[in-house]
Amino acid sequence: MNYVIIHILQKEKEERMAIYLVQGLLSIVTLIKRRDNFIRYTADITMLYFLSYLCAGSFDMSLSLYAVFLIAGIGKLQKISLGGIITGILICLYAGVGIVYQDAYMTLATVVTRYAYIIIYICMIFSEKIKRTKKVSADDYRYMVRSGLLTEMLIVIVVWMKDGIGARVVTNHQPIGGGIVLGISLVVGICYRQHLFRAGEMLLYDGISMILIILSGTRGYMIIFAMIMAVTMIIYFMDIPDYGNRMLQRIGVIFFVAAIVILWICIFDHGKTFELILRLDESLGYRENENLYVKELMKRIPWYRKWFGWGFGRSAAGTKEALTAAGLASWNRRYMFGKLLQRTIFHNYWYTILFKQGISGLIVMILFYARMVKRICQDIKDRWIRYFLLMMAAGTVISLTFRITATCSILEMLLVAYFIRQMEEDNGEGEKENAE
């Protein structure tokens, strides 16, 4: 019996390695073929990652390959700011200590799943490639949107064939559906604002995206998508791209539709559909035990642990403070006692940062997002594009309280950095033309 189990596990491992090998080889081909078109390159690499994730049922290795090839596609950096250097040094310092003195695998998993989006944002924001790249066309963005939506729909079909129609779009209990849609919604909104997509095209893409987000069943995704869609819909109903020519007509339509929806909810549905979609009838599950564990642990540990955490590759197991905190946190789920002692990565991203880097880590993250917001406000001239990027940043911060996204926020932050740089270059060219 044991031999059979070992044989099955060995076979699964070999199959996963074959999947990762195919992902890596295809990513190399894509890097060579698409090196002069970053948007299409990002679309292809993202598509390969999600298909690999779906086939393997695990994202640790596939996400690592995704992050590495995105950085390779970003290319050489120009001069980096002091804040970027300090953030990079801190991540490298914690990673180095974790690999040498703690658990190396746990450290690498932490860097990839919880800090890679910061590294990629910094690389993108200081990349030289944007200056050298040709003007991105509407067809390039259209390719990204369509390939992303087709990939998402394929994932839904495969999951439903396996788990049944209507099942939540997950693989190996991890959410996979809706991960690409978050970035796509930003691309669609900005392209509509810049007259690259027409209104009908925007409504089609966002309509499909909304269905995919609902099918994902992930509340954090819904928050980000709703915040982006709020800006898109304001632009649409005010008809800003066409200077308000159809504004009254569209506002009348939305009031009519809203009235029908409200009547349906109040008279027939009684809010059951919203409760089902948002999973309001479900509790946080063992996430509430995780949150309580970190809170109780932070009350009891020494000051240096509060400020600098436990590191990337170590749990708090074996300490008196952890035993007490785990006992208190597992009051309603006794099976969580042992799991909490070994846990180092939590659903709540901010508690993960607090556990691994302490208060100093939270301060660094606050400064990171503050710098991002400052750059968006200062460098983006179009206020509606500014609102899009601010909503993506704010939505990401809020959603991280529930769960990190399927790309571990890599795609979302990459696109935020990309559009910041793209708008900067466009503004620079405009000022140069005016000067001439």
TORKOL-4160 file (C-alpha; in steps of 0.2 Angstrom, whole numbers, padded with zeros to 4 digits, m for minus):
436
<pt num="1" X="0000" Y="0000" Z="0000"/>
<pt num="2" X="0014" Y="0012" Z="0005"/>
<pt num="3" X="0023" Y="0008" Z="m0011"/>
<pt num="4" X="0008" Y="0012" Z="m0022"/>
<pt num="5" X="0006" Y="0029" Z="m0013"/>
<pt num="6" X="0024" Y="0033" Z="m0015"/>
<pt num="7" X="0023" Y="0028" Z="m0034"/>
<pt num="8" X="0008" Y="0039" Z="m0036"/>
<pt num="9" X="0016" Y="0054" Z="m0028"/>
<pt num="10" X="0032" Y="0051" Z="m0038"/>
<pt num="11" X="0022" Y="0051" Z="m0054"/>
<pt num="12" X="0013" Y="0067" Z="m0049"/>
<pt num="13" X="0029" Y="0075" Z="m0046"/>
<pt num="14" X="0036" Y="0070" Z="m0063"/>
<pt num="15" X="0021" Y="0076" Z="m0071"/>
<pt num="16" X="0022" Y="0093" Z="m0063"/>
<pt num="17" X="0041" Y="0095" Z="m0067"/>
<pt num="18" X="0036" Y="0091" Z="m0086"/>
<pt num="19" X="0023" Y="0105" Z="m0085"/>
<pt num="20" X="0035" Y="0117" Z="m0077"/>
<pt num="21" X="0048" Y="0113" Z="m0091"/>
<pt num="22" X="0036" Y="0116" Z="m0105"/>
<pt num="23" X="0031" Y="0133" Z="m0096"/>
<pt num="24" X="0049" Y="0137" Z="m0095"/>
<pt num="25" X="0053" Y="0133" Z="m0113"/>
<pt num="26" X="0038" Y="0142" Z="m0120"/>
<pt num="27" X="0042" Y="0157" Z="m0110"/>
<pt num="28" X="0060" Y="0157" Z="m0117"/>
<pt num="29" X="0053" Y="0156" Z="m0135"/>
<pt num="30" X="0040" Y="0170" Z="m0130"/>
<pt num="31" X="0055" Y="0181" Z="m0123"/>
<pt num="32" X="0064" Y="0180" Z="m0140"/>
<pt num="33" X="0049" Y="0182" Z="m0151"/>
<pt num="34" X="0040" Y="0196" Z="m0141"/>
<pt num="35" X="0056" Y="0206" Z="m0134"/>
<pt num="36" X="0051" Y="0222" Z="m0143"/>
<pt num="37" X="0032" Y="0221" Z="m0138"/>
<pt num="38" X="0031" Y="0221" Z="m0119"/>
<pt num="39" X="0012" Y="0221" Z="m0119"/>
<pt num="40" X="0010" Y="0206" Z="m0130"/>
<pt num="41" X="0024" Y="0198" Z="m0121"/>
<pt num="42" X="0016" Y="0201" Z="m0104"/>
<pt num="43" X="0000" Y="0193" Z="m0111"/>
<pt num="44" X="0008" Y="0178" Z="m0117"/>
<pt num="45" X="0018" Y="0175" Z="m0101"/>
<pt num="46" X="0003" Y="0177" Z="m0090"/>
<pt num="47" X="m0007" Y="0165" Z="m0101"/>
<pt num="48" X="0007" Y="0152" Z="m0099"/>
<pt num="49" X="0008" Y="0154" Z="m0080"/>
<pt num="50" X="m0011" Y="0152" Z="m0078"/>
<pt num="51" X="m0012" Y="0136" Z="m0089"/>
<pt num="52" X="0003" Y="0129" Z="m0080"/>
<pt num="53" X="m0005" Y="0133" Z="m0063"/>
<pt num="54" X="m0021" Y="0125" Z="m0069"/>
<pt num="55" X="m0012" Y="0109" Z="m0076"/>
<pt num="56" X="0000" Y="0107" Z="m0061"/>
<pt num="57" X="m0013" Y="0112" Z="m0047"/>
<pt num="58" X="0000" Y="0121" Z="m0038"/>
<pt num="59" X="0007" Y="0139" Z="m0041"/>
<pt num="60" X="0024" Y="0139" Z="m0032"/>
<pt num="61" X="0035" Y="0134" Z="m0046"/>
<pt num="62" X="0025" Y="0141" Z="m0060"/>
<pt num="63" X="0023" Y="0158" Z="m0051"/>
<pt num="64" X="0042" Y="0158" Z="m0049"/>
<pt num="65" X="0045" Y="0155" Z="m0067"/>
<pt num="66" X="0032" Y="0169" Z="m0071"/>
<pt num="67" X="0041" Y="0182" Z="m0060"/>
<pt num="68" X="0058" Y="0177" Z="m0067"/>
<pt num="69" X="0052" Y="0179" Z="m0085"/>
<pt num="70" X="0043" Y="0195" Z="m0082"/>
<pt num="71" X="0059" Y="0203" Z="m0074"/>
<pt num="72" X="0069" Y="0196" Z="m0089"/>
<pt num="73" X="0056" Y="0205" Z="m0101"/>
<pt num="74" X="0057" Y="0221" Z="m0091"/>
<pt num="75" X="0076" Y="0222" Z="m0095"/>
<pt num="76" X="0089" Y="0234" Z="m0090"/>
<pt num="77" X="0086" Y="0247" Z="m0076"/>
<pt num="78" X="0090" Y="0265" Z="m0076"/>
<pt num="79" X="0095" Y="0274" Z="m0060"/>
<pt num="80" X="0085" Y="0268" Z="m0045"/>
<pt num="81" X="0078" Y="0279" Z="m0032"/>
<pt num="82" X="0084" Y="0278" Z="m0014"/>
<pt num="83" X="0068" Y="0271" Z="m0008"/>
<pt num="84" X="0069" Y="0257" Z="m0021"/>
<pt num="85" X="0087" Y="0253" Z="m0016"/>
<pt num="86" X="0082" Y="0253" Z="0003"/>
<pt num="87" X="0067" Y="0242" Z="0000"/>
<pt num="88" X="0077" Y="0230" Z="m0011"/>
<pt num="89" X="0091" Y="0229" Z="0002"/>
<pt num="90" X="0079" Y="0225" Z="0016"/>
<pt num="91" X="0071" Y="0211" Z="0005"/>
<pt num="92" X="0088" Y="0204" Z="0001"/>
<pt num="93" X="0094" Y="0205" Z="0019"/>
<pt num="94" X="0079" Y="0195" Z="0025"/>
<pt num="95" X="0080" Y="0183" Z="0011"/>
<pt num="96" X="0099" Y="0180" Z="0014"/>
<pt num="97" X="0096" Y="0177" Z="0032"/>
<pt num="98" X="0082" Y="0165" Z="0029"/>
<pt num="99" X="0091" Y="0155" Z="0016"/>
<pt num="100" X="0107" Y="0153" Z="0026"/>
<pt num="101" X="0101" Y="0152" Z="0044"/>
<pt num="102" X="0082" Y="0147" Z="0042"/>
<pt num="103" X="0072" Y="0136" Z="0030"/>
<pt num="104" X="0078" Y="0140" Z="0012"/>
<pt num="105" X="0062" Y="0133" Z="0004"/>
<pt num="106" X="0050" Y="0143" Z="0015"/>
<pt num="107" X="0061" Y="0159" Z="0012"/>
<pt num="108" X="0060" Y="0157" Z="m0007"/>
<pt num="109" X="0041" Y="0154" Z="m0006"/>
<pt num="110" X="0039" Y="0169" Z="0004"/>
<pt num="111" X="0049" Y="0180" Z="m0008"/>
<pt num="112" X="0040" Y="0174" Z="m0023"/>
<pt num="113" X="0022" Y="0174" Z="m0016"/>
<pt num="114" X="0023" Y="0189" Z="m0005"/>
<pt num="115" X="0037" Y="0201" Z="m0011"/>
<pt num="116" X="0039" Y="0197" Z="m0029"/>
<pt num="117" X="0026" Y="0210" Z="m0034"/>
<pt num="118" X="0036" Y="0224" Z="m0025"/>
<pt num="119" X="0052" Y="0219" Z="m0034"/>
<pt num="120" X="0043" Y="0219" Z="m0051"/>
<pt num="121" X="0035" Y="0235" Z="m0048"/>
<pt num="122" X="0052" Y="0243" Z="m0044"/>
<pt num="123" X="0060" Y="0235" Z="m0059"/>
<pt num="124" X="0046" Y="0241" Z="m0070"/>
<pt num="125" X="0045" Y="0259" Z="m0064"/>
<pt num="126" X="0064" Y="0261" Z="m0067"/>
<pt num="127" X="0065" Y="0251" Z="m0083"/>
<pt num="128" X="0074" Y="0258" Z="m0098"/>
<pt num="129" X="0063" Y="0248" Z="m0110"/>
<pt num="130" X="0048" Y="0260" Z="m0110"/>
<pt num="131" X="0059" Y="0274" Z="m0117"/>
<pt num="132" X="0065" Y="0262" Z="m0131"/>
<pt num="133" X="0049" Y="0254" Z="m0135"/>
<pt num="134" X="0038" Y="0259" Z="m0150"/>
<pt num="135" X="0021" Y="0266" Z="m0147"/>
<pt num="136" X="0009" Y="0253" Z="m0141"/>
<pt num="137" X="m0006" Y="0251" Z="m0152"/>
<pt num="138" X="m0024" Y="0248" Z="m0148"/>
<pt num="139" X="m0022" Y="0230" Z="m0156"/>
<pt num="140" X="m0008" Y="0226" Z="m0143"/>
<pt num="141" X="m0020" Y="0230" Z="m0129"/>
<pt num="142" X="m0034" Y="0221" Z="m0138"/>
<pt num="143" X="m0023" Y="0206" Z="m0139"/>
<pt num="144" X="m0019" Y="0206" Z="m0120"/>
<pt num="145" X="m0038" Y="0208" Z="m0116"/>
<pt num="146" X="m0044" Y="0195" Z="m0128"/>
<pt num="147" X="m0031" Y="0182" Z="m0124"/>
<pt num="148" X="m0033" Y="0185" Z="m0105"/>
<pt num="149" X="m0052" Y="0182" Z="m0106"/>
<pt num="150" X="m0051" Y="0167" Z="m0117"/>
<pt num="151" X="m0038" Y="0159" Z="m0105"/>
<pt num="152" X="m0050" Y="0163" Z="m0091"/>
<pt num="153" X="m0065" Y="0155" Z="m0100"/>
<pt num="154" X="m0054" Y="0140" Z="m0104"/>
<pt num="155" X="m0050" Y="0138" Z="m0085"/>
<pt num="156" X="m0069" Y="0139" Z="m0081"/>
<pt num="157" X="m0073" Y="0125" Z="m0093"/>
<pt num="158" X="m0059" Y="0114" Z="m0087"/>
<pt num="159" X="m0064" Y="0116" Z="m0069"/>
<pt num="160" X="m0082" Y="0114" Z="m0072"/>
<pt num="161" X="m0079" Y="0098" Z="m0082"/>
<pt num="162" X="m0069" Y="0091" Z="m0067"/>
<pt num="163" X="m0080" Y="0098" Z="m0053"/>
<pt num="164" X="m0097" Y="0100" Z="m0061"/>
<pt num="165" X="m0106" Y="0115" Z="m0068"/>
<pt num="166" X="m0107" Y="0130" Z="m0056"/>
<pt num="167" X="m0093" Y="0124" Z="m0045"/>
<pt num="168" X="m0081" Y="0138" Z="m0038"/>
<pt num="169" X="m0067" Y="0141" Z="m0050"/>
<pt num="170" X="m0052" Y="0134" Z="m0040"/>
<pt num="171" X="m0038" Y="0121" Z="m0042"/>
<pt num="172" X="m0032" Y="0111" Z="m0027"/>
<pt num="173" X="m0042" Y="0123" Z="m0016"/>
<pt num="174" X="m0033" Y="0138" Z="m0022"/>
<pt num="175" X="m0043" Y="0151" Z="m0032"/>
<pt num="176" X="m0038" Y="0152" Z="m0050"/>
<pt num="177" X="m0053" Y="0160" Z="m0059"/>
<pt num="178" X="m0053" Y="0179" Z="m0061"/>
<pt num="179" X="m0034" Y="0182" Z="m0058"/>
<pt num="180" X="m0031" Y="0189" Z="m0076"/>
<pt num="181" X="m0047" Y="0199" Z="m0076"/>
<pt num="182" X="m0041" Y="0211" Z="m0062"/>
<pt num="183" X="m0027" Y="0217" Z="m0073"/>
<pt num="184" X="m0038" Y="0217" Z="m0089"/>
<pt num="185" X="m0051" Y="0228" Z="m0081"/>
<pt num="186" X="m0038" Y="0241" Z="m0079"/>
<pt num="187" X="m0032" Y="0240" Z="m0097"/>
<pt num="188" X="m0050" Y="0241" Z="m0103"/>
<pt num="189" X="m0054" Y="0256" Z="m0093"/>
<pt num="190" X="m0038" Y="0266" Z="m0098"/>
<pt num="191" X="m0040" Y="0261" Z="m0116"/>
<pt num="192" X="m0058" Y="0267" Z="m0116"/>
<pt num="193" X="m0053" Y="0283" Z="m0108"/>
<pt num="194" X="m0039" Y="0285" Z="m0122"/>
<pt num="195" X="m0051" Y="0282" Z="m0136"/>
<pt num="196" X="m0042" Y="0265" Z="m0140"/>
<pt num="197" X="m0058" Y="0255" Z="m0137"/>
<pt num="198" X="m0076" Y="0260" Z="m0141"/>
<pt num="199" X="m0090" Y="0260" Z="m0129"/>
<pt num="200" X="m0098" Y="0244" Z="m0135"/>
<pt num="201" X="m0081" Y="0235" Z="m0135"/>
<pt num="202" X="m0078" Y="0241" Z="m0117"/>
<pt num="203" X="m0095" Y="0235" Z="m0111"/>
<pt num="204" X="m0092" Y="0218" Z="m0119"/>
<pt num="205" X="m0075" Y="0215" Z="m0111"/>
<pt num="206" X="m0081" Y="0221" Z="m0094"/>
<pt num="207" X="m0097" Y="0211" Z="m0095"/>
<pt num="208" X="m0087" Y="0195" Z="m0098"/>
<pt num="209" X="m0075" Y="0200" Z="m0085"/>
<pt num="210" X="m0089" Y="0203" Z="m0072"/>
<pt num="211" X="m0096" Y="0186" Z="m0075"/>
<pt num="212" X="m0079" Y="0178" Z="m0073"/>
<pt num="213" X="m0076" Y="0188" Z="m0057"/>
<pt num="214" X="m0092" Y="0182" Z="m0049"/>
<pt num="215" X="m0088" Y="0164" Z="m0054"/>
<pt num="216" X="m0071" Y="0165" Z="m0045"/>
<pt num="217" X="m0081" Y="0168" Z="m0029"/>
<pt num="218" X="m0066" Y="0177" Z="m0022"/>
<pt num="219" X="m0072" Y="0193" Z="m0012"/>
<pt num="220" X="m0055" Y="0201" Z="m0013"/>
<pt num="221" X="m0056" Y="0200" Z="m0032"/>
<pt num="222" X="m0073" Y="0208" Z="m0032"/>
<pt num="223" X="m0067" Y="0223" Z="m0022"/>
<pt num="224" X="m0053" Y="0227" Z="m0034"/>
<pt num="225" X="m0064" Y="0224" Z="m0049"/>
<pt num="226" X="m0078" Y="0235" Z="m0042"/>
<pt num="227" X="m0067" Y="0249" Z="m0039"/>
<pt num="228" X="m0060" Y="0249" Z="m0056"/>
<pt num="229" X="m0077" Y="0247" Z="m0064"/>
<pt num="230" X="m0084" Y="0262" Z="m0054"/>
<pt num="231" X="m0072" Y="0274" Z="m0063"/>
<pt num="232" X="m0075" Y="0265" Z="m0080"/>
<pt num="233" X="m0094" Y="0267" Z="m0078"/>
<pt num="234" X="m0093" Y="0285" Z="m0072"/>
<pt num="235" X="m0083" Y="0289" Z="m0088"/>
<pt num="236" X="m0096" Y="0279" Z="m0098"/>
<pt num="237" X="m0112" Y="0287" Z="m0091"/>
<pt num="238" X="m0104" Y="0304" Z="m0092"/>
<pt num="239" X="m0099" Y="0300" Z="m0110"/>
<pt num="240" X="m0082" Y="0308" Z="m0106"/>
<pt num="241" X="m0073" Y="0302" Z="m0122"/>
<pt num="242" X="m0086" Y="0310" Z="m0133"/>
<pt num="243" X="m0087" Y="0326" Z="m0122"/>
<pt num="244" X="m0104" Y="0321" Z="m0114"/>
<pt num="245" X="m0114" Y="0320" Z="m0130"/>
<pt num="246" X="m0124" Y="0304" Z="m0124"/>
<pt num="247" X="m0123" Y="0308" Z="m0106"/>
<pt num="248" X="m0142" Y="0311" Z="m0103"/>
<pt num="249" X="m0147" Y="0296" Z="m0113"/>
<pt num="250" X="m0135" Y="0284" Z="m0104"/>
<pt num="251" X="m0140" Y="0291" Z="m0086"/>
<pt num="252" X="m0158" Y="0288" Z="m0090"/>
<pt num="253" X="m0154" Y="0270" Z="m0095"/>
<pt num="254" X="m0144" Y="0267" Z="m0079"/>
<pt num="255" X="m0158" Y="0274" Z="m0068"/>
<pt num="256" X="m0171" Y="0263" Z="m0077"/>
<pt num="257" X="m0160" Y="0247" Z="m0075"/>
<pt num="258" X="m0156" Y="0252" Z="m0057"/>
<pt num="259" X="m0175" Y="0253" Z="m0053"/>
<pt num="260" X="m0178" Y="0236" Z="m0060"/>
<pt num="261" X="m0164" Y="0228" Z="m0050"/>
<pt num="262" X="m0170" Y="0237" Z="m0034"/>
<pt num="263" X="m0188" Y="0231" Z="m0037"/>
<pt num="264" X="m0182" Y="0213" Z="m0040"/>
<pt num="265" X="m0171" Y="0213" Z="m0025"/>
<pt num="266" X="m0184" Y="0220" Z="m0013"/>
<pt num="267" X="m0199" Y="0211" Z="m0019"/>
<pt num="268" X="m0194" Y="0194" Z="m0027"/>
<pt num="269" X="m0176" Y="0190" Z="m0022"/>
<pt num="270" X="m0174" Y="0198" Z="m0004"/>
<pt num="271" X="m0156" Y="0200" Z="m0007"/>
<pt num="272" X="m0152" Y="0181" Z="m0008"/>
<pt num="273" X="m0143" Y="0183" Z="m0024"/>
<pt num="274" X="m0131" Y="0196" Z="m0017"/>
<pt num="275" X="m0128" Y="0185" Z="m0002"/>
<pt num="276" X="m0124" Y="0170" Z="m0013"/>
<pt num="277" X="m0112" Y="0180" Z="m0024"/>
<pt num="278" X="m0103" Y="0189" Z="m0011"/>
<pt num="279" X="m0103" Y="0173" Z="0001"/>
<pt num="280" X="m0110" Y="0184" Z="0015"/>
<pt num="281" X="m0118" Y="0169" Z="0023"/>
<pt num="282" X="m0100" Y="0162" Z="0026"/>
<pt num="283" X="m0088" Y="0166" Z="0040"/>
<pt num="284" X="m0070" Y="0169" Z="0038"/>
<pt num="285" X="m0067" Y="0151" Z="0043"/>
<pt num="286" X="m0050" Y="0147" Z="0050"/>
<pt num="287" X="m0043" Y="0164" Z="0044"/>
<pt num="288" X="m0051" Y="0172" Z="0060"/>
<pt num="289" X="m0040" Y="0160" Z="0070"/>
<pt num="290" X="m0025" Y="0165" Z="0060"/>
<pt num="291" X="m0028" Y="0184" Z="0064"/>
<pt num="292" X="m0031" Y="0181" Z="0082"/>
<pt num="293" X="m0015" Y="0170" Z="0083"/>
<pt num="294" X="m0004" Y="0185" Z="0076"/>
<pt num="295" X="m0013" Y="0197" Z="0087"/>
<pt num="296" X="m0010" Y="0187" Z="0103"/>
<pt num="297" X="0008" Y="0183" Z="0098"/>
<pt num="298" X="0012" Y="0201" Z="0095"/>
<pt num="299" X="0006" Y="0205" Z="0113"/>
<pt num="300" X="0018" Y="0193" Z="0121"/>
<pt num="301" X="0034" Y="0193" Z="0111"/>
<pt num="302" X="0050" Y="0203" Z="0115"/>
<pt num="303" X="0052" Y="0221" Z="0108"/>
<pt num="304" X="0064" Y="0216" Z="0095"/>
<pt num="305" X="0052" Y="0203" Z="0088"/>
<pt num="306" X="0038" Y="0216" Z="0087"/>
<pt num="307" X="0049" Y="0227" Z="0077"/>
<pt num="308" X="0059" Y="0215" Z="0066"/>
<pt num="309" X="0048" Y="0199" Z="0066"/>
<pt num="310" X="0053" Y="0181" Z="0064"/>
<pt num="311" X="0061" Y="0182" Z="0047"/>
<pt num="312" X="0056" Y="0174" Z="0030"/>
<pt num="313" X="0060" Y="0156" Z="0034"/>
<pt num="314" X="0055" Y="0153" Z="0052"/>
<pt num="315" X="0040" Y="0149" Z="0062"/>
<pt num="316" X="0037" Y="0154" Z="0080"/>
<pt num="317" X="0034" Y="0135" Z="0085"/>
<pt num="318" X="0043" Y="0130" Z="0101"/>
<pt num="319" X="0042" Y="0147" Z="0110"/>
<pt num="320" X="0031" Y="0150" Z="0125"/>
<pt num="321" X="0023" Y="0165" Z="0118"/>
<pt num="322" X="0018" Y="0155" Z="0102"/>
<pt num="323" X="0010" Y="0141" Z="0113"/>
<pt num="324" X="0000" Y="0153" Z="0123"/>
<pt num="325" X="m0006" Y="0162" Z="0107"/>
<pt num="326" X="m0010" Y="0146" Z="0098"/>
<pt num="327" X="m0020" Y="0140" Z="0113"/>
<pt num="328" X="m0030" Y="0156" Z="0113"/>
<pt num="329" X="m0033" Y="0157" Z="0095"/>
<pt num="330" X="m0039" Y="0140" Z="0092"/>
<pt num="331" X="m0053" Y="0141" Z="0105"/>
<pt num="332" X="m0066" Y="0136" Z="0093"/>
<pt num="333" X="m0056" Y="0125" Z="0081"/>
<pt num="334" X="m0044" Y="0114" Z="0092"/>
<pt num="335" X="m0037" Y="0106" Z="0076"/>
<pt num="336" X="m0029" Y="0123" Z="0072"/>
<pt num="337" X="m0018" Y="0123" Z="0087"/>
<pt num="338" X="m0003" Y="0113" Z="0079"/>
<pt num="339" X="m0006" Y="0121" Z="0062"/>
<pt num="340" X="m0005" Y="0139" Z="0069"/>
<pt num="341" X="0012" Y="0135" Z="0077"/>
<pt num="342" X="0019" Y="0129" Z="0060"/>
<pt num="343" X="0011" Y="0143" Z="0050"/>
<pt num="344" X="0021" Y="0157" Z="0044"/>
<pt num="345" X="0011" Y="0164" Z="0029"/>
<pt num="346" X="m0007" Y="0169" Z="0033"/>
<pt num="347" X="m0022" Y="0174" Z="0022"/>
<pt num="348" X="m0021" Y="0192" Z="0028"/>
<pt num="349" X="m0006" Y="0199" Z="0019"/>
<pt num="350" X="m0003" Y="0212" Z="0032"/>
<pt num="351" X="m0002" Y="0200" Z="0047"/>
<pt num="352" X="0010" Y="0190" Z="0036"/>
<pt num="353" X="0021" Y="0206" Z="0035"/>
<pt num="354" X="0019" Y="0209" Z="0053"/>
<pt num="355" X="0024" Y="0191" Z="0058"/>
<pt num="356" X="0039" Y="0191" Z="0046"/>
<pt num="357" X="0046" Y="0208" Z="0047"/>
<pt num="358" X="0037" Y="0216" Z="0062"/>
<pt num="359" X="0032" Y="0234" Z="0063"/>
<pt num="360" X="0047" Y="0239" Z="0053"/>
<pt num="361" X="0040" Y="0229" Z="0038"/>
<pt num="362" X="0023" Y="0237" Z="0040"/>
<pt num="363" X="0032" Y="0254" Z="0039"/>
<pt num="364" X="0041" Y="0250" Z="0024"/>
<pt num="365" X="0025" Y="0244" Z="0015"/>
<pt num="366" X="0016" Y="0260" Z="0020"/>
<pt num="367" X="0030" Y="0270" Z="0013"/>
<pt num="368" X="0030" Y="0259" Z="m0003"/>
<pt num="369" X="0012" Y="0262" Z="m0006"/>
<pt num="370" X="0013" Y="0281" Z="m0001"/>
<pt num="371" X="0027" Y="0283" Z="m0014"/>
<pt num="372" X="0016" Y="0274" Z="m0027"/>
<pt num="373" X="0002" Y="0286" Z="m0024"/>
<pt num="374" X="0013" Y="0301" Z="m0024"/>
<pt num="375" X="0020" Y="0296" Z="m0041"/>
<pt num="376" X="0003" Y="0293" Z="m0048"/>
<pt num="377" X="m0004" Y="0310" Z="m0042"/>
<pt num="378" X="0011" Y="0320" Z="m0048"/>
<pt num="379" X="0015" Y="0311" Z="m0064"/>
<pt num="380" X="m0002" Y="0307" Z="m0072"/>
<pt num="381" X="m0009" Y="0322" Z="m0080"/>
<pt num="382" X="m0026" Y="0314" Z="m0085"/>
<pt num="383" X="m0037" Y="0314" Z="m0069"/>
<pt num="384" X="m0047" Y="0299" Z="m0075"/>
<pt num="385" X="m0032" Y="0288" Z="m0078"/>
<pt num="386" X="m0025" Y="0294" Z="m0061"/>
<pt num="387" X="m0042" Y="0288" Z="m0053"/>
<pt num="388" X="m0040" Y="0271" Z="m0062"/>
<pt num="389" X="m0022" Y="0269" Z="m0055"/>
<pt num="390" X="m0027" Y="0275" Z="m0038"/>
<pt num="391" X="m0042" Y="0263" Z="m0037"/>
<pt num="392" X="m0031" Y="0248" Z="m0042"/>
<pt num="393" X="m0018" Y="0253" Z="m0029"/>
<pt num="394" X="m0032" Y="0255" Z="m0015"/>
<pt num="395" X="m0041" Y="0240" Z="m0021"/>
<pt num="396" X="m0025" Y="0229" Z="m0019"/>
<pt num="397" X="m0022" Y="0236" Z="m0002"/>
<pt num="398" X="m0040" Y="0232" Z="0004"/>
<pt num="399" X="m0040" Y="0214" Z="m0005"/>
<pt num="400" X="m0024" Y="0209" Z="0003"/>
<pt num="401" X="m0034" Y="0209" Z="0020"/>
<pt num="402" X="m0044" Y="0194" Z="0013"/>
<pt num="403" X="m0032" Y="0185" Z="0001"/>
<pt num="404" X="m0018" Y="0189" Z="m0011"/>
<pt num="405" X="m0022" Y="0187" Z="m0029"/>
<pt num="406" X="m0019" Y="0172" Z="m0041"/>
<pt num="407" X="m0003" Y="0181" Z="m0048"/>
<pt num="408" X="0001" Y="0187" Z="m0030"/>
<pt num="409" X="m0002" Y="0205" Z="m0035"/>
<pt num="410" X="0012" Y="0204" Z="m0048"/>
<pt num="411" X="0001" Y="0207" Z="m0064"/>
<pt num="412" X="m0009" Y="0221" Z="m0056"/>
<pt num="413" X="0006" Y="0231" Z="m0049"/>
<pt num="414" X="0016" Y="0228" Z="m0065"/>
<pt num="415" X="0002" Y="0236" Z="m0075"/>
<pt num="416" X="0001" Y="0250" Z="m0063"/>
<pt num="417" X="0020" Y="0254" Z="m0065"/>
<pt num="418" X="0019" Y="0251" Z="m0084"/>
<pt num="419" X="0005" Y="0264" Z="m0086"/>
<pt num="420" X="0014" Y="0276" Z="m0074"/>
<pt num="421" X="0029" Y="0275" Z="m0085"/>
<pt num="422" X="0019" Y="0276" Z="m0101"/>
<pt num="423" X="0010" Y="0291" Z="m0096"/>
<pt num="424" X="0026" Y="0299" Z="m0091"/>
<pt num="425" X="0034" Y="0296" Z="m0108"/>
<pt num="426" X="0018" Y="0302" Z="m0117"/>
<pt num="427" X="0019" Y="0318" Z="m0106"/>
<pt num="428" X="0037" Y="0320" Z="m0109"/>
<pt num="429" X="0035" Y="0319" Z="m0128"/>
<pt num="430" X="0020" Y="0331" Z="m0127"/>
<pt num="431" X="0031" Y="0344" Z="m0118"/>
<pt num="432" X="0045" Y="0342" Z="m0130"/>
<pt num="433" X="0033" Y="0344" Z="m0145"/>
<pt num="434" X="0026" Y="0360" Z="m0137"/>
<pt num="435" X="0044" Y="0367" Z="m0134"/>
<pt num="436" X="0048" Y="0364" Z="m0152"/>
